[in-house]
Amino acid sequence: MAAEKPGTELLTDLADRISQAIVHHLDAEHAAQIGESIACAMAEHWGGQLIYFPKGKFLFLSKRDRQIYAEFTGHNHKELARRHNVSEQHIYRIVKAMHRQDLDDRHGDLFTETDPV
């Protein structure tokens, strides 16, 4: 890979990853064009800002658990247990885990020491 200007690595990687993700659905040239187009749009929209990418674990949790968390109102454990055919105790565990993951994704680990820059 040729040397890149500082700050372009993220956008180049974004374009490459998008291209790799969609190349199975399109030919390589169109996949590369779409990847570059999305990277340019991201640069235009987010350019100049300090960006933190969460690990995104929340996206990979089960669809059912995400649905339960989305339907949770704070006091409907019993209703959710019936609707999703699980125990009420399991609803408590799901809500607790989903809430923790949601906070981690939004705020990161505030208490982990990082190396000085």
TAMO-V823032 format. One line per field, one symbol per residue. phi: phi as a letter, one per 30 degrees, with the letter a starting at -180 (. if undefined). burial: 1 if it has 16 or more other ideal C-beta (glycine too) atoms within 10 Angstrom, else 0. A space follows every 50 residues. Layout:
# TAMO-V823032
phi=???
burial=???
This chain:
# TAMO-V823032
phi=.ddcdejceddddeddddeddcddcbdeddddddeddddddddddceicd cccddieedcddeddddeddddcjbceddddddchbdddddedddddddd ddddddciddcddcddd
burial=00000000001101100110011000000011011101100110000000 00000001000000110110010000100110010100011001100100 10000000000000000
